[in-house]
Amino acid sequence: MDDAPPTQPLPDKTRQGLAVPGLPVLVVTQPEAHARRRHVAAILQAAGWRFDFVEGIRCRPSWLGCALSHERALRAAPAPPFVILEDDVEFARPMGELPTPPADADLLYLGISRAGCVPQLGPFGFFGLALATGAGPGLARLWSMTSTHAILYASQAGIDLALGAIAQAKAALRPFDVFLSYGLSQRHCYALTAPLFQQSETLQGSRRVARVARRFTHGALPLAHDGELREGRFQKTLARCRCAIDADNRAAWVVESVVREARRRG
């Protein structure tokens, strides 16, 4: 049996779709990010979503500011369900009719990443190692995935999971989406296989970051099957991992090999 504690069913308004005008949406942003604020306001207003800006925290390193900003948004949010977006998102597709969130959902990711984390490999997001399995039409159960740009918080347990990940990130001095990725298997966490949101290339600060946004967050979320072998990369480390699904249908990566490329001497 699944060892995640039971949660209360979602209120009816989320079962009717996410475009309900009353669904609270918080957008993490910076006061001086004028282009991003105009952009996200325009797309959400056009979609009929009501939203509020939450002033983010700017600091170095930037990942710490991200964690602190999400913490501020979570503490300012109303009772779930609600959505937290980052200000560089854009719609990945027409909204249409979205899959009904599972009744036990704690988190529903409206945007995806192709990166995932494996504890044995350290607190890093490896491109290619997002781990998700099918959970019905248009939905995936998440076991490992970095990404915080578009999340529906469906229960207090989901909120607590994120706050716990932020606390771990501050203590370990690492990005909080790594620790949130570690925690996905502890709760009932899902994603849209065809994401509703993706990170905009045009709103990134450099061509390199724009390429990363496109490579990581655009397109469908790949689903894994038992025994599947995948390669994941973080900087100069290449890991080969095999998906193992147990009798309770819980998935995890099993590391088969790790290769670290030697640094070139100039």
C-alpha positions in Angstrom: 0.0 0.0 0.0 1.0 3.6 -0.5 2.6 4.9 2.7 1.7 8.5 2.2 -1.0 9.6 4.8 -4.5 10.1 3.4 -5.6 13.7 2.5 -8.9 15.4 2.3 -10.6 15.5 -1.2 -10.1 18.6 -3.2 -12.9 21.2 -3.1 -15.3 20.9 -6.1 -14.0 24.1 -7.7 -10.7 22.4 -8.6 -12.5 19.4 -9.9 -14.3 21.6 -12.4 -11.0 22.7 -13.9 -8.3 25.2 -13.1 -9.7 28.1 -15.1 -12.3 28.8 -12.4 -12.2 32.6 -11.7 -12.2 32.0 -7.9 -9.0 29.9 -7.8 -6.3 31.9 -6.0 -3.1 32.5 -7.9 0.0 34.1 -6.4 2.8 35.2 -8.7 6.3 35.5 -7.2 8.0 38.5 -8.7 10.3 41.5 -8.1 9.0 45.1 -8.0 11.6 46.2 -10.6 10.9 43.3 -13.0 8.6 45.4 -15.1 8.7 43.4 -18.3 8.0 40.1 -16.4 5.1 41.7 -14.4 3.5 43.1 -17.6 3.9 39.8 -19.4 2.5 37.5 -16.7 -0.4 39.9 -15.9 -1.4 40.0 -19.5 -1.5 36.2 -20.0 -3.4 35.6 -16.8 -5.9 38.3 -17.3 -6.5 37.0 -20.8 -7.2 33.6 -19.4 -9.6 35.0 -16.8 -7.4 34.1 -13.8 -7.4 36.4 -10.8 -4.0 36.8 -9.2 -1.9 38.7 -6.8 1.8 39.6 -6.9 4.0 38.5 -4.0 7.2 40.6 -3.7 10.1 38.2 -3.9 13.4 38.4 -2.0 16.4 39.3 -4.0 19.7 38.1 -2.6 22.8 36.1 -3.5 23.0 33.3 -4.4 19.9 33.6 -6.5 18.6 30.1 -5.5 18.4 31.3 -1.9 16.3 34.3 -3.0 14.1 31.8 -4.9 13.6 29.7 -1.7 12.9 32.7 0.5 10.5 34.1 -2.1 8.5 30.9 -2.3 8.4 30.7 1.5 7.0 34.2 1.6 4.3 33.3 -1.0 3.4 30.1 0.9 2.9 31.9 4.2 0.9 34.7 2.4 -1.3 32.2 0.6 -5.0 31.4 1.5 -6.1 27.9 2.5 -5.5 25.4 -0.3 -6.1 24.9 -3.2 -4.1 27.7 -4.7 -1.5 28.2 -7.4 2.0 29.7 -7.1 3.6 30.8 -10.3 7.0 32.4 -11.0 6.9 35.5 -13.1 8.8 34.0 -16.2 6.1 31.6 -17.1 4.0 31.4 -20.3 1.2 29.2 -21.3 2.6 26.1 -23.0 -0.6 25.3 -24.8 -4.2 26.4 -25.0 -5.9 25.8 -21.7 -8.8 23.7 -23.0 -10.2 21.1 -20.6 -7.6 19.9 -18.1 -7.5 16.5 -16.4 -9.3 16.3 -13.1 -6.8 16.3 -10.2 -6.8 13.1 -8.2 -8.8 13.3 -5.0 -5.7 12.5 -2.9 -3.5 15.1 -4.6 -1.2 17.1 -2.3 0.6 18.9 -5.2 -0.2 19.2 -8.9 2.6 20.5 -11.1 1.2 22.6 -13.9 4.7 22.9 -15.3 7.4 20.3 -15.7 11.2 19.8 -15.8 13.2 17.1 -17.3 15.6 17.1 -14.4 15.4 14.9 -11.3 17.4 14.2 -8.2 18.9 10.9 -6.9 20.0 11.0 -3.3 23.0 8.8 -4.0 24.3 11.3 -6.6 24.1 14.3 -4.3 21.9 17.4 -4.1 21.9 18.1 -7.9 19.3 18.2 -10.6 20.3 15.7 -13.3 18.9 16.5 -16.8 17.0 13.4 -18.0 16.3 11.9 -14.6 12.8 13.4 -13.9 10.9 10.3 -12.7 7.2 10.0 -13.4 4.8 7.2 -14.0 1.3 7.2 -15.6 -1.6 8.1 -13.3 -4.5 8.3 -15.8 -5.2 10.3 -18.9 -3.1 13.4 -19.0 -1.6 12.8 -15.5 1.6 11.5 -14.0 2.6 10.5 -10.5 5.8 12.2 -9.6 8.7 10.5 -7.8 11.5 12.9 -8.6 11.5 16.2 -10.5 13.0 19.7 -10.0 10.8 22.7 -10.9 8.9 25.3 -9.0 7.6 27.6 -11.7 4.0 26.4 -11.7 2.6 24.4 -8.8 -1.0 23.9 -7.5 -0.9 23.4 -3.8 -3.9 21.1 -3.1 -3.5 20.3 0.6 -1.9 21.5 3.8 0.4 18.4 3.5 1.6 19.7 0.2 2.3 23.1 1.7 4.2 21.5 4.6 6.2 19.5 2.2 7.4 22.6 0.4 8.1 24.5 3.6 10.1 21.6 4.9 12.1 21.5 1.6 12.8 25.2 2.0 14.1 24.7 5.5 16.4 21.9 4.4 17.7 24.1 1.5 18.5 26.9 3.8 20.4 24.6 6.2 22.2 22.7 3.4 22.8 25.8 1.2 21.4 24.2 -1.8 18.4 25.0 -4.1 15.1 24.1 -2.5 13.6 22.4 -5.6 16.2 19.6 -5.0 14.8 18.9 -1.6 11.2 19.2 -2.8 12.2 16.6 -5.5 13.4 14.3 -2.7 10.1 14.7 -0.9 7.7 14.0 -3.8 7.6 10.3 -3.1 6.5 11.0 0.5 3.2 12.6 -0.6 0.7 12.3 -3.4 2.3 14.5 -6.0 1.2 14.7 -9.7 1.9 16.6 -12.9 0.2 17.3 -16.1 2.0 15.3 -18.7 1.2 18.1 -21.2 2.2 21.1 -19.1 0.0 24.1 -18.9 3.0 26.4 -18.2 6.6 26.6 -19.3 9.4 29.0 -18.7 9.6 31.7 -21.3 12.8 31.9 -23.3 12.4 35.6 -24.0 12.2 36.6 -20.3 15.5 35.0 -19.3 18.6 37.1 -18.7 20.9 35.5 -21.2 20.9 33.2 -24.2 22.4 30.4 -22.1 19.6 30.6 -19.5 17.0 30.8 -22.3 18.4 27.6 -23.8 18.2 25.9 -20.4 14.6 27.0 -19.9 13.6 25.6 -23.3 15.5 22.3 -22.9 14.3 21.7 -19.4 10.7 22.9 -19.3 9.3 22.8 -22.8 7.4 19.8 -24.2 5.7 16.8 -22.6 6.8 15.0 -19.5 8.3 11.6 -20.3 6.9 8.7 -18.4 9.1 5.9 -17.1 8.4 2.2 -17.1 9.9 -0.6 -14.9 13.4 -1.6 -16.0 13.9 1.4 -18.3 17.5 2.7 -18.4 18.1 6.4 -18.7 21.1 8.7 -18.7 21.2 11.9 -16.7 23.7 14.7 -16.8 24.8 17.4 -14.3 27.6 19.5 -15.6 30.4 16.9 -16.3 28.8 14.0 -14.5 26.9 11.4 -16.4 24.8 8.9 -14.5 23.0 5.9 -15.9 20.0 4.9 -13.8 17.4 2.2 -14.1 13.7 2.7 -13.1 12.6 0.2 -10.5 8.9 -0.1 -9.7 8.0 -2.1 -6.6 4.9 -4.2 -5.8 3.1 -1.1 -4.4 3.8 0.8 -7.7 6.3 3.1 -6.2 9.1 4.1 -8.5 12.7 5.0 -7.8 16.0 5.3 -9.7 18.7 2.7 -9.2 22.1 4.0 -10.1 24.0 1.6 -12.4 27.0 3.7 -13.3 28.5 7.2 -12.8 31.1 8.7 -15.1 32.8 12.0 -14.3 34.5 13.6 -17.3 38.0 14.8 -16.7 38.6 18.5 -16.8 40.4 19.8 -19.9 43.8 21.3 -19.3 44.3 24.5 -21.3 
